Amino acid sequence: MLVTFQTSATGEITMYQSHIGPVLEKLGKHVEQGVITVGELDSFIQAFEKIMAEDRQQRATEVEIDDDELDEIDKKKKRDFVSLSARLFPLYEMLKVAQKKQKEVIWGV
């Protein structure tokens, strides 16, 4: 299932529910429908920065496996992997623009 975020400050951003759902729930929002008010934007931006930093730090501490030790399926998975911080970055940028223009962000409407 897809979730489309909208704000009058920018265009739309669509994400997979399985990627953004846990993040929204962690921040006290429902994935099906919601709003991030102008007053909430600062705390959401800070939370996204923390989540993305933790993701980058976790990936930096993971043991790198030599490609010679992987089969073709695992090589493809490794090559096609997209980190959580990379997935969140477009929405993070939307939040920053919305904050600057003092506009709320909505989804599921």
N, CA, C and O of each residue as an XYZ file, in Angstrom:
436
protein
N       0.837     -1.169      0.000
C       0.000      0.000      0.000
C       0.887      1.240      0.000
O       1.974      1.248      0.579
N       0.402      2.282     -0.659
C       1.146      3.529     -0.774
C       0.546      4.596      0.125
O      -0.655      4.598      0.395
N       1.401      5.506      0.585
C       0.986      6.657      1.383
C       1.500      7.891      0.653
O       2.692      7.994      0.363
N       0.595      8.835      0.354
C       0.983     10.053     -0.345
C       0.894     11.235      0.611
O      -0.165     11.522      1.170
N       2.017     11.912      0.790
C       2.103     13.087      1.650
C       1.924     14.323      0.779
O       2.450     14.401     -0.331
N       1.166     15.293      1.305
C       0.870     16.506      0.555
C       1.032     17.729      1.450
O       0.768     17.686      2.651
N       1.468     18.808      0.836
C       1.499     20.107      1.480
C       1.432     21.160      0.392
O       1.910     20.942     -0.721
N       0.852     22.278      0.703
C       0.786     23.343     -0.295
C       2.143     24.015     -0.482
O       2.289     24.874     -1.351
N       3.135     23.638      0.318
C       4.474     24.208      0.205
C       5.305     23.545     -0.892
O       6.240     24.151     -1.415
N       4.962     22.285     -1.248
C       5.735     21.540     -2.249
C       4.793     20.625     -3.026
O       3.573     20.721     -2.895
N       5.363     19.749     -3.828
C       4.592     18.713     -4.503
C       4.294     17.572     -3.553
O       4.470     17.700     -2.341
N       3.847     16.467     -4.099
C       3.514     15.283     -3.308
C       4.712     14.339     -3.215
O       5.595     14.344     -4.073
N       4.722     13.540     -2.165
C       5.702     12.469     -2.005
C       4.933     11.201     -1.664
O       4.116     11.190     -0.743
N       5.198     10.139     -2.407
C       4.533      8.864     -2.174
C       5.562      7.854     -1.690
O       6.650      7.732     -2.252
N       5.197      7.137     -0.640
C       6.079      6.145     -0.037
C       5.296      4.861      0.213
O       4.068      4.879      0.295
N       6.011      3.754      0.334
C       5.375      2.508      0.726
C       5.005      2.576      2.201
O       5.778      3.053      3.032
N       3.804      2.086      2.507
C       3.327      2.065      3.887
C       4.277      1.257      4.773
O       4.502      1.612      5.930
N       4.831      0.178      4.233
C       5.729     -0.663      5.039
C       7.003      0.070      5.428
O       7.633     -0.287      6.424
N       7.398      1.085      4.668
C       8.609      1.845      4.992
C       8.325      2.981      5.977
O       9.069      3.172      6.939
N       7.254      3.727      5.738
C       6.980      4.906      6.556
C       6.105      4.600      7.762
O       6.134      5.341      8.745
N       5.325      3.519      7.707
C       4.410      3.191      8.799
C       5.069      3.109     10.165
O       4.611      3.766     11.100
N       6.138      2.319     10.313
C       6.775      2.234     11.624
C       7.313      3.576     12.134
O       7.312      3.828     13.339
N       7.764      4.420     11.231
C       8.283      5.730     11.624
C       7.144      6.607     12.134
O       7.260      7.240     13.183
N       6.042      6.640     11.383
C       4.896      7.445     11.815
C       4.340      6.960     13.146
O       4.021      7.763     14.023
N       4.224      5.641     13.294
C       3.703      5.094     14.554
C       4.626      5.430     15.719
O       4.161      5.733     16.817
N       5.927      5.376     15.482
C       6.902      5.739     16.523
C       6.719      7.194     16.949
O       6.971      7.551     18.099
N       6.273      8.034     15.999
C       6.082      9.456     16.277
C       4.639      9.803     16.661
O       4.271     10.974     16.741
N       3.826      8.759     16.896
C       2.476      8.973     17.405
C       1.425      9.300     16.356
O       0.385      9.875     16.677
N       1.689      8.938     15.105
C       0.734      9.202     14.031
C       0.261      7.889     13.416
O       0.974      6.886     13.455
N      -0.944      7.900     12.850
C      -1.488      6.743     12.145
C      -1.045      6.804     10.693
O      -1.006      7.882     10.100
N      -0.714      5.665     10.120
C      -0.228      5.629      8.752
C      -1.359      5.816      7.742
O      -1.117      6.290      6.632
N      -2.574      5.455      8.104
C      -3.686      5.524      7.160
C      -4.071      6.958      6.810
O      -4.383      7.258      5.657
N      -4.049      7.838      7.804
C      -4.482      9.217      7.599
C      -3.927     10.068      8.716
O      -3.888      9.645      9.872
N      -3.494     11.277      8.370
C      -2.990     12.131      9.426
C      -2.561     13.499      8.946
O      -2.632     13.833      7.763
N      -2.116     14.265      9.907
C      -1.637     15.614      9.639
C      -0.472     15.908     10.579
O      -0.479     15.516     11.746
N       0.505     16.593     10.054
C       1.576     17.157     10.877
C       1.332     18.656     10.847
O       1.526     19.306      9.820
N       0.913     19.191     11.961
C       0.582     20.610     12.026
C       1.846     21.451     11.976
O       2.954     20.949     12.165
N       1.661     22.725     11.722
C       2.789     23.654     11.681
C       3.533     23.611     13.020
O       4.762     23.664     13.050
N       2.804     23.517     14.103
C       3.412     23.465     15.428
C       4.207     22.191     15.694
O       5.104     22.190     16.537
N       3.890     21.108     14.990
C       4.579     19.833     15.166
C       5.800     19.673     14.256
O       6.619     18.779     14.473
N       5.926     20.522     13.254
C       6.978     20.333     12.247
C       8.375     20.299     12.847
O       9.185     19.455     12.465
N       8.672     21.192     13.771
C      10.017     21.226     14.350
C      10.365     19.913     15.038
O      11.464     19.391     14.849
N       9.450     19.377     15.827
C       9.732     18.119     16.524
C       9.842     16.956     15.542
O      10.640     16.044     15.760
N       9.058     16.971     14.469
C       9.151     15.913     13.458
C      10.480     15.995     12.706
O      11.104     14.969     12.437
N      10.907     17.191     12.373
C      12.195     17.360     11.692
C      13.319     16.839     12.575
O      14.199     16.122     12.098
N      13.300     17.188     13.839
C      14.319     16.697     14.767
C      14.265     15.180     14.899
O      15.306     14.525     14.950
N      13.076     14.625     14.954
C      12.928     13.167     15.061
C      13.463     12.481     13.812
O      14.150     11.465     13.915
N      13.158     13.019     12.631
C      13.674     12.450     11.385
C      15.199     12.515     11.359
O      15.851     11.556     10.946
N      15.769     13.633     11.796
C      17.226     13.764     11.830
C      17.840     12.697     12.733
O      18.863     12.101     12.393
N      17.215     12.459     13.881
C      17.711     11.446     14.817
C      17.590     10.047     14.214
O      18.535      9.261     14.286
N      16.450      9.732     13.629
C      16.231      8.412     13.026
C      17.224      8.168     11.900
O      17.799      7.084     11.800
N      17.426      9.168     11.055
C      18.350      9.011      9.924
C      19.792      8.874     10.408
O      20.554      8.078      9.858
N      20.172      9.636     11.428
C      21.522      9.530     11.978
C      21.754      8.155     12.606
O      22.817      7.560     12.427
N      20.759      7.651     13.344
C      20.876      6.320     13.946
C      20.998      5.247     12.870
O      21.768      4.299     13.027
N      20.250      5.386     11.783
C      20.318      4.426     10.685
C      21.712      4.441     10.048
O      22.297      3.387      9.797
N      22.234      5.637      9.791
C      23.578      5.734      9.194
C      24.636      5.165     10.135
O      25.563      4.490      9.687
N      24.505      5.430     11.427
C      25.460      4.913     12.402
C      25.390      3.390     12.477
O      26.423      2.724     12.544
N      24.196      2.844     12.468
C      24.038      1.392     12.516
C      24.658      0.740     11.297
O      25.355     -0.267     11.422
N      24.418      1.294     10.125
C      24.993      0.726      8.905
C      26.513      0.846      8.891
O      27.196     -0.007      8.324
N      27.049      1.903      9.512
C      28.497      2.096      9.548
C      29.179      1.057     10.432
O      30.345      0.726     10.216
N      28.457      0.542     11.427
C      29.043     -0.431     12.339
C      28.851     -1.871     11.879
O      29.437     -2.793     12.448
N      28.025     -2.065     10.841
C      27.813     -3.423     10.343
C      29.077     -3.926      9.648
O      29.806     -3.166      9.010
N      29.309     -5.207      9.790
C      30.468     -5.836      9.181
C      30.233     -5.929      7.668
O      29.208     -6.439      7.218
N      31.180     -5.440      6.913
C      31.086     -5.496      5.454
C      31.528     -6.875      4.985
O      32.625     -7.328      5.310
N      30.667     -7.540      4.218
C      30.959     -8.871      3.704
C      31.521     -8.727      2.301
O      30.970     -8.000      1.474
N      32.595     -9.410      2.042
C      33.224     -9.397      0.727
C      32.261    -10.007     -0.297
O      31.658    -11.050     -0.045
N      32.124     -9.350     -1.451
C      31.219     -9.836     -2.493
C      31.562    -11.246     -2.961
O      30.680    -11.966     -3.428
N      32.810    -11.649     -2.849
C      33.211    -12.988     -3.274
C      32.561    -14.076     -2.418
O      32.458    -15.229     -2.837
N      32.126    -13.697     -1.218
C      31.515    -14.661     -0.307
C      30.000    -14.772     -0.505
O      29.353    -15.596      0.141
N      29.438    -13.960     -1.385
C      27.989    -13.936     -1.588
C      27.593    -14.642     -2.869
O      28.340    -14.653     -3.847
N      26.391    -15.240     -2.850
C      25.868    -15.808     -4.099
C      25.211    -14.676     -4.897
O      25.130    -13.545     -4.415
N      24.753    -14.970     -6.088
C      24.220    -13.934     -6.979
C      22.985    -13.242     -6.399
O      22.816    -12.035     -6.572
N      22.130    -13.988     -5.718
C      20.927    -13.401     -5.123
C      21.309    -12.405     -4.039
O      20.759    -11.305     -3.986
N      22.247    -12.779     -3.174
C      22.681    -11.876     -2.111
C      23.424    -10.668     -2.672
O      23.318     -9.573     -2.119
N      24.164    -10.845     -3.746
C      24.840     -9.713     -4.386
C      23.814     -8.711     -4.911
O      23.994     -7.500     -4.780
N      22.734     -9.227     -5.509
C      21.686     -8.346     -6.020
C      20.995     -7.616     -4.880
O      20.727     -6.420     -4.988
N      20.702     -8.314     -3.790
C      20.078     -7.682     -2.628
C      20.963     -6.560     -2.089
O      20.477     -5.475     -1.769
N      22.251     -6.827     -1.994
C      23.193     -5.830     -1.489
C      23.253     -4.625     -2.425
O      23.273     -3.482     -1.968
N      23.282     -4.873     -3.701
C      23.373     -3.811     -4.707
C      22.096     -2.967     -4.725
O      22.162     -1.752     -4.912
N      20.934     -3.602     -4.532
C      19.648     -2.914     -4.622
C      19.168     -2.340     -3.289
O      18.109     -1.715     -3.239
N      19.916     -2.538     -2.225
C      19.506     -2.092     -0.894
C      19.369     -0.567     -0.836
O      20.231      0.165     -1.324
N      18.273     -0.103     -0.233
C      18.060      1.320     -0.006
C      17.881      1.511      1.504
O      16.997      0.905      2.110
N      18.703      2.334      2.091
C      18.670      2.530      3.538
C      17.426      3.309      3.972
O      16.789      3.992      3.170
N      17.101      3.190      5.245
C      15.976      3.928      5.808
C      16.223      5.426      5.689
O      15.304      6.177      5.359
N      17.440      5.870      5.951
C      17.720      7.302      5.873
C      17.522      7.822      4.450
O      17.046      8.941      4.264
N      17.880      7.025      3.451
C      17.658      7.437      2.061
C      16.168      7.474      1.731
O      15.717      8.345      0.988
N      15.415      6.542      2.274
C      13.968      6.521      2.023
C      13.274      7.717      2.679
O      12.326      8.266      2.117
N      13.735      8.117      3.852
C      13.104      9.210      4.593
C      13.508     10.593      4.090
O      12.794     11.567      4.332
N      14.626     10.695      3.402
C      15.172     12.000      3.036
C      14.193     12.889      2.258
O      14.080     14.068      2.594
N      13.478     12.391      1.236
C      12.545     13.278      0.532
C      11.445     13.840      1.446
O      11.088     15.013      1.335
N      10.921     13.021      2.329
C       9.890     13.493      3.254
C      10.488     14.482      4.250
O       9.846     15.469      4.611
N      11.692     14.222      4.686
C      12.415     15.141      5.578
C      12.549     16.515      4.906
O      12.300     17.544      5.535
N      12.936     16.525      3.647
C      13.062     17.784      2.901
C      11.708     18.482      2.779
O      11.623     19.705      2.887
N      10.645     17.697      2.553
C       9.302     18.273      2.485
C       8.945     18.948      3.803
O       8.397     20.050      3.812
N       9.255     18.290      4.911
C       8.964     18.858      6.223
C       9.688     20.177      6.432
O       9.118     21.121      6.980
N      10.936     20.248      6.001
C      11.712     21.482      6.158
C      11.121     22.629      5.335
O      11.043     23.761      5.814
N      10.708     22.342      4.109
C      10.096     23.377      3.268
C       8.755     23.795      3.859
O       8.437     24.984      3.898
N       7.971     22.830      4.317
C       6.676     23.134      4.927
C       6.860     24.013      6.166
O       6.072     24.929      6.404
N       7.887     23.736      6.944
C       8.155     24.549      8.127
C       8.520     25.979      7.722
O       8.032     26.949      8.301
N       9.373     26.084      6.735
C       9.801     27.409      6.273
C       8.608     28.230      5.775
O       8.538     29.436      6.009
N       7.673     27.567      5.087
C       6.510     28.264      4.529
C       5.301     28.224      5.465
O       4.233     28.738      5.129
N       5.474     27.613      6.639
C       4.419     27.524      7.649
C       3.153     26.861      7.101
O       2.055     27.409      7.197
N       3.335     25.659      6.520
C       2.233     24.869      5.962
C       2.222     23.496      6.598
O       3.284     22.944      6.884
N       1.059     22.938      6.825
C       0.938     21.595      7.391
C       1.174     20.538      6.307
O       1.098     20.821      5.111
N       1.458     19.325      6.753
C       1.637     18.171      5.854
C       0.536     17.178      6.193
O       0.313     16.851      7.359
N      -0.160     16.696      5.143
C      -1.265     15.772      5.348
C      -1.056     14.516      4.513
O      -0.276     14.527      3.560
N      -1.745     13.435      4.863
C      -1.754     12.209      4.084
C      -3.042     11.449      4.362
O      -3.664     11.599      5.413
N      -3.422     10.628      3.389
C      -4.588      9.752      3.538
C      -5.926     10.431      3.415
O      -6.938      9.884      3.855
N      -5.959     11.602      2.834
C      -7.244     12.305      2.693
C      -7.715     12.265      1.256
O      -8.776     12.803      0.940
